[in-house]
Amino acid sequence: MTNLDRTLAPDFKAIDNINLIRPAHKKLGNGCNIFCFNSGDQELVRIEWIFGNLRFNPALPLLNMAVNTMLTEGTSTLTAAQIADKVDFYGAFLQVEYGYENSQVVLYSLNKHLHHTLPVIVDILTNSTFPEKELETFKRNQQQKLQVSLQKNDVVGRRNFNKAVYGDTIYGVGASFDNYKALQRDELVAHYKEQYQPSNCTIIISGKIEPETLTLITDTFDKGWVNGNKPADTTQPEIVPATELFYFTEKPEALQSAIRIGTPMINRSHPDFQQLQVLNTVLGGYFGSRLMANIREDKGYTYGIGSGLGSFKQAGSFFVATEVGADVCKPALAEIEKEINILKAELIPDEELSLVRNYMLGSLLGSLENVFSHADKFKSIYFAGLDYDYYDRYAATVKSVDSARLLELANEYFHFERFYKVIVGKY
């Protein structure tokens, strides 16, 4: 038996490449696309029915979210309780998920029980009724959640920042109490019929997919599922950012102030995006970042601070977010500006850049823990209109981008004087 010398660190091994599972594809006669990630030993599959959100209407901003959330609240044949009981009886798990651009229904089920669980999904996607009683309960519950959320400075800061950057779009408009009051059942039903149809659906299956499993799924959602008379309109209005750059919401009793600053930015389809991800990681994208080292470790102004790049189909943003002691809000802002300006003036040392490279590649590799993770990576590129060479380029970019290029990017994209600055609390 070999004795380990615990005074020596393990050998460092570079990550050469990332191997991703690629899906098989099939398109049904009704226009629905199916992608299959077949891997794993357990007799389990995850099936996702993903629908593009309809064109955003600022006058009715909650329709996409409300329809998705209420899909399981009752159909013409099943109550909400009966839907839950049927799924639970077969050891399956059903949930609905809403995002800015897509809404989805997700089912985890043992293969042997799919012939029992799939009919429940068919019922939800074709016969949901949005009962008036459940709608009133939904509105009441959501208003209570909103009331609690609006007491949190970071929530208010995020809402104000998004509104400034993304304007009157699905990315920018936050819900109000009146928006919930305005929800009407007939509008939900009309929205549902237009959005939840096969031509607007992508089905992603991941897990152990036996031939008979795939046949059952395709037969179920091809033969009996038809499109409506009105195609789904998933175009979105143009984004018009605000002209005002500074937003302060005063809370005299606040012990902490929420800070959120940033600017509209390129999205992941732009050739500079992956290089900017490296620059962002140096600044505030991981626990060892410069913002954390300065504002948390050195100054003690906050428990945590980070920066990020948001990427959507139509837009992107760069942001820095934190909550600091109310008495040090201005000094914290000054330190954030200082760190950004250093990136514009000085080359990043090789040792620091090497650490960031390893962190980023390790994070990507570590995120691929099972077949579901591989399907999630596919979704990120597919719905952005990209393909798998995005990940090949990502690994190559992280390994190769140098400090001189990152200095250029900092000067091209980071202009603190043009950043939106949102503060909630004291200033």
C-alpha positions in Angstrom: 0.0 0.0 0.0 1.4 3.4 -1.0 1.6 6.0 1.7 0.3 9.4 0.6 2.4 12.5 1.3 -0.3 14.9 2.4 2.1 17.8 2.4 2.1 17.7 -1.4 -0.8 19.0 -3.5 -2.3 16.6 -6.1 -0.8 16.7 -9.6 -2.5 19.4 -11.8 -4.0 18.1 -15.0 -5.2 20.4 -17.8 -8.7 19.8 -19.4 -8.1 19.1 -23.1 -11.6 18.8 -24.4 -15.3 18.6 -23.4 -17.2 15.6 -24.8 -21.0 16.3 -25.0 -23.7 13.8 -25.8 -25.4 14.9 -29.0 -29.1 14.2 -29.6 -31.0 12.2 -32.2 -33.7 14.3 -33.9 -37.1 13.6 -35.3 -39.8 15.9 -36.5 -43.5 14.8 -36.2 -46.1 15.4 -38.8 -47.7 18.1 -36.7 -44.5 20.2 -36.7 -43.3 19.2 -33.2 -39.5 18.6 -33.0 -38.2 15.8 -30.8 -34.6 15.5 -29.5 -33.4 12.4 -27.7 -30.4 12.0 -25.3 -30.1 8.3 -24.8 -27.8 7.5 -21.9 -27.8 6.0 -18.4 -28.7 2.6 -16.8 -31.7 3.6 -14.8 -35.1 2.9 -16.3 -36.0 6.6 -16.0 -36.6 9.4 -18.5 -37.1 13.1 -18.3 -39.4 14.5 -20.9 -39.7 18.3 -21.5 -42.4 19.9 -23.6 -41.0 23.4 -24.3 -43.1 26.2 -25.9 -42.0 29.5 -27.2 -43.7 32.3 -25.3 -46.1 34.5 -27.2 -45.4 38.1 -28.2 -45.3 40.2 -25.0 -48.1 42.7 -24.4 -47.1 45.3 -21.8 -50.8 45.9 -21.1 -51.1 42.2 -20.1 -47.6 41.3 -18.9 -48.5 38.2 -16.8 -50.3 36.1 -19.4 -47.3 33.9 -20.3 -46.4 33.2 -16.7 -50.0 32.8 -15.5 -51.0 30.3 -18.2 -47.9 28.2 -17.6 -48.3 28.2 -13.8 -52.0 27.2 -14.0 -51.6 24.4 -16.5 -51.9 21.8 -13.8 -54.9 23.5 -12.0 -57.5 21.4 -13.8 -58.6 20.1 -17.1 -62.0 19.2 -18.6 -61.7 15.7 -17.1 -59.3 16.1 -14.1 -59.1 18.4 -11.1 -55.8 19.6 -9.9 -55.9 17.1 -7.0 -56.6 14.2 -9.5 -53.7 15.3 -11.7 -51.3 15.2 -8.7 -52.7 11.9 -7.5 -52.3 10.2 -10.9 -48.7 11.3 -11.2 -47.8 10.5 -7.6 -49.4 7.0 -7.8 -46.8 6.0 -10.4 -43.9 7.5 -8.6 -43.5 10.2 -11.3 -42.8 13.9 -10.8 -44.5 16.7 -12.8 -43.7 20.4 -12.8 -44.2 23.5 -14.9 -41.4 26.0 -15.5 -41.6 29.5 -16.8 -38.8 31.5 -18.4 -38.5 34.8 -20.2 -38.5 33.1 -23.7 -40.0 29.6 -23.1 -42.5 27.9 -20.9 -42.3 24.2 -20.3 -43.9 21.1 -18.8 -41.5 18.6 -17.3 -42.1 14.9 -16.4 -39.8 12.5 -14.7 -41.2 9.0 -15.0 -40.1 5.3 -15.0 -40.3 3.9 -18.5 -42.7 1.2 -17.4 -45.3 3.7 -16.2 -45.2 6.1 -19.2 -48.3 4.6 -20.7 -50.1 5.8 -17.5 -48.4 9.1 -17.1 -48.3 10.4 -20.7 -52.1 10.6 -21.0 -52.0 13.1 -18.1 -49.7 15.3 -20.1 -51.9 15.1 -23.2 -54.8 16.2 -21.0 -52.9 19.2 -19.7 -51.7 20.3 -23.1 -55.0 20.0 -24.8 -57.8 20.3 -22.2 -56.7 22.7 -19.5 -59.6 24.9 -18.3 -58.1 27.4 -15.9 -61.0 27.2 -13.4 -62.2 30.5 -12.1 -61.9 29.5 -8.5 -58.3 28.4 -8.9 -57.5 31.6 -10.9 -58.7 33.7 -8.0 -56.6 31.7 -5.6 -53.6 32.1 -7.9 -54.1 35.9 -8.1 -54.4 36.2 -4.3 -51.3 34.0 -3.6 -49.2 35.8 -6.2 -50.1 39.2 -4.8 -49.1 38.1 -1.3 -45.7 36.8 -2.7 -45.2 40.1 -4.5 -45.9 42.0 -1.3 -43.2 40.1 0.5 -40.7 40.3 -2.4 -41.1 44.1 -2.7 -39.8 44.4 0.9 -36.4 43.0 -0.3 -34.0 45.6 -1.5 -32.3 43.3 -3.9 -35.6 42.3 -5.6 -36.5 46.0 -6.1 -33.1 46.7 -7.4 -33.2 43.9 -9.9 -36.7 45.0 -11.1 -35.6 48.6 -11.6 -32.4 47.6 -13.4 -34.3 45.3 -15.8 -36.8 47.9 -16.5 -34.1 50.5 -17.4 -32.1 48.1 -19.6 -34.9 46.2 -21.3 -37.8 48.6 -21.3 -41.3 47.5 -21.9 -40.5 43.9 -22.9 -40.8 40.5 -21.3 -37.3 41.0 -19.9 -38.0 44.4 -18.4 -41.6 44.7 -17.0 -42.1 43.5 -13.4 -45.5 42.4 -12.2 -47.7 44.8 -10.2 -50.7 44.1 -8.0 -53.0 45.6 -10.7 -51.5 43.2 -13.3 -52.7 40.3 -11.2 -56.1 41.8 -10.7 -56.5 42.3 -14.4 -56.1 38.6 -15.3 -59.2 37.2 -16.9 -60.0 33.6 -17.6 -61.0 34.0 -21.2 -57.7 35.7 -22.0 -55.8 32.9 -20.4 -57.8 30.3 -22.4 -57.1 32.2 -25.7 -53.4 32.5 -24.9 -53.2 28.8 -24.0 -54.8 27.7 -27.3 -52.4 29.8 -29.3 -49.2 28.9 -27.4 -49.6 25.3 -26.5 -49.8 23.6 -29.9 -47.4 21.2 -31.5 -46.0 23.5 -34.1 -44.7 25.7 -31.2 -43.3 22.8 -29.2 -39.9 21.1 -28.8 -39.9 17.8 -26.9 -36.6 16.9 -25.3 -36.3 13.4 -24.0 -33.3 12.4 -21.8 -32.5 9.2 -19.9 -32.6 5.5 -20.9 -34.7 5.6 -24.1 -35.7 2.2 -25.3 -37.1 1.9 -28.8 -40.6 1.1 -27.5 -40.3 4.2 -25.2 -39.7 6.5 -28.1 -42.4 4.9 -30.1 -44.9 5.4 -27.3 -44.0 9.0 -26.9 -44.0 9.8 -30.7 -47.3 8.0 -31.2 -48.9 9.8 -28.3 -47.9 13.3 -29.4 -48.3 12.8 -33.2 -51.5 11.1 -33.9 -53.9 12.9 -31.5 -52.3 16.3 -31.1 -53.3 18.9 -33.8 -52.5 22.5 -34.4 -55.1 25.3 -33.9 -56.3 27.7 -36.5 -54.0 30.5 -35.3 -50.2 30.0 -35.5 -48.3 31.0 -32.3 -46.8 34.5 -32.7 -43.5 34.4 -30.8 -42.0 37.6 -32.2 -41.1 40.1 -29.6 -41.2 43.9 -29.5 -38.1 46.0 -29.9 -36.1 46.7 -26.8 -35.7 50.4 -26.0 -33.5 51.1 -23.0 -34.2 54.0 -20.7 -32.4 57.3 -21.2 -32.1 58.0 -17.4 -29.0 56.2 -15.9 -29.4 56.7 -12.1 -32.2 55.2 -10.0 -32.4 55.6 -6.3 -35.2 54.1 -4.1 -34.8 55.5 -0.6 -35.6 53.3 2.4 -34.6 55.4 5.5 -34.7 52.4 7.9 -32.5 50.1 5.7 -29.5 48.5 7.3 -28.2 47.5 3.8 -28.4 49.1 0.4 -28.8 47.0 -2.7 -26.6 48.0 -5.6 -27.1 46.8 -9.2 -25.2 48.5 -12.0 -24.5 47.6 -15.6 -25.3 48.1 -19.2 -26.9 46.5 -22.3 -24.4 44.0 -23.7 -23.9 41.6 -26.6 -25.5 38.1 -26.2 -23.9 34.7 -26.7 -24.3 34.8 -30.5 -21.7 37.5 -30.8 -18.1 36.4 -31.4 -16.8 38.5 -28.5 -19.2 37.0 -25.9 -17.0 34.0 -24.8 -13.9 36.3 -24.4 -16.1 38.6 -22.3 -17.1 35.7 -20.1 -13.4 35.3 -19.2 -13.1 39.0 -18.4 -16.3 38.9 -16.4 -15.0 35.9 -14.4 -11.8 37.8 -13.5 -13.9 40.8 -12.3 -16.7 39.1 -10.4 -17.7 35.7 -11.8 -16.4 33.4 -9.1 -15.5 33.4 -5.4 -11.9 34.4 -6.0 -12.8 37.3 -8.2 -11.4 40.8 -7.9 -14.7 42.3 -6.6 -14.9 39.6 -3.9 -11.2 40.1 -2.9 -11.6 43.9 -2.6 -15.2 44.6 -1.4 -15.7 41.5 0.7 -12.3 40.3 1.9 -10.4 43.6 2.1 -13.1 46.3 2.8 -15.7 44.1 4.5 -18.5 46.1 2.9 -20.6 43.0 1.9 -21.0 39.2 2.4 -21.0 38.7 -1.3 -20.7 40.5 -4.6 -20.7 39.3 -8.2 -20.9 40.3 -11.8 -22.5 38.5 -14.7 -23.5 38.4 -18.4 -27.1 37.9 -19.2 -27.9 36.5 -22.6 -31.3 36.3 -24.2 -32.5 35.8 -27.8 -32.9 39.5 -28.4 -30.5 41.1 -26.0 -27.9 40.8 -23.3 -26.6 42.7 -20.3 -23.6 43.0 -18.1 -24.3 43.7 -14.4 -22.7 43.9 -11.0 -24.9 43.1 -8.0 -24.4 43.3 -4.2 -25.9 44.4 -0.9 -23.6 46.5 1.3 -23.9 48.2 4.6 -26.1 51.2 4.2 -23.3 53.5 5.5 -20.8 52.3 2.9 -22.9 52.4 -0.3 -20.9 55.3 -1.9 -17.5 53.8 -1.0 -18.6 50.5 -2.4 -19.6 52.0 -5.7 -16.3 53.8 -5.9 -14.4 50.5 -5.4 -16.5 48.8 -8.1 -15.5 51.6 -10.5 -11.9 51.3 -9.4 -11.8 47.6 -10.2 -13.4 48.1 -13.6 -10.9 50.9 -14.4 -8.0 48.7 -13.4 -9.1 46.1 -16.0 -9.0 48.9 -18.6 -5.5 50.1 -17.6 -3.5 47.0 -16.6 -2.8 43.6 -18.1 -4.2 40.7 -16.1 -1.2 38.7 -14.6 -0.6 35.3 -16.2 -1.0 33.5 -12.9 -4.5 35.0 -12.2 -5.6 34.3 -15.8 -4.4 30.7 -15.6 -6.5 30.3 -12.4 -9.6 31.7 -14.1 -9.1 29.4 -17.2 -9.0 26.3 -15.0 -12.0 27.4 -13.0 -14.1 28.1 -16.1 -13.2 24.8 -17.8 -13.6 22.9 -14.6 -17.0 24.4 -14.0 -18.2 23.4 -17.5 -16.8 19.8 -17.0 -18.3 19.6 -13.5 -21.7 20.7 -14.7 -22.0 17.6 -16.9 -22.8 15.1 -14.1 -25.6 13.1 -15.9 -27.5 12.9 -19.1 -30.0 15.6 -18.0 -27.1 18.0 -17.8 -26.1 17.3 -21.4 -29.7 18.0 -22.4 -29.6 21.3 -20.5 -26.4 22.3 -22.4 -28.1 21.5 -25.7 -31.1 23.7 -24.7 -28.8 26.7 -24.1 -27.5 26.6 -27.7 -30.5 25.3 -29.5 -32.9 28.0 -28.4 -30.3 30.7 -29.0 -30.0 29.5 -32.6 -26.4 28.1 -32.1 -24.9 24.7 -32.6 -22.3 22.5 -30.8 -19.3 24.3 -32.2 -20.2 27.0 -29.6 -18.9 24.7 -26.9 -15.8 23.8 -29.0 -15.1 27.4 -29.4 -15.7 28.1 -25.7 -13.0 25.7 -24.6 -10.6 27.0 -27.2 -11.4 30.6 -26.3 -10.9 30.1 -22.6 -7.6 28.5 -23.2 -6.3 30.9 -25.7 -7.5 34.5 -25.0 -4.7 36.6 -23.6 -4.4 39.6 -21.3 -3.8 42.0 -24.2 -7.2 41.0 -25.8 -9.0 41.2 -22.4 -7.6 44.7 -22.0 -9.0 45.7 -25.4 -12.4 44.2 -24.5 -12.5 46.1 -21.2 -11.9 49.4 -23.0 -14.5 48.5 -25.7 -17.4 47.4 -23.5 -16.9 48.8 -20.0 -17.8 52.5 -19.7 -18.7 53.1 -16.1 -20.0 56.6 -16.8 -22.6 55.0 -19.2 -23.7 52.3 -16.8 -27.2 52.2 -15.3 -26.8 52.6 -11.6 -29.7 51.3 -9.3 -29.6 51.7 -5.6 -32.3 50.7 -3.1 -31.8 51.6 0.6 -29.6 54.5 1.6 -27.1 56.4 -0.5 
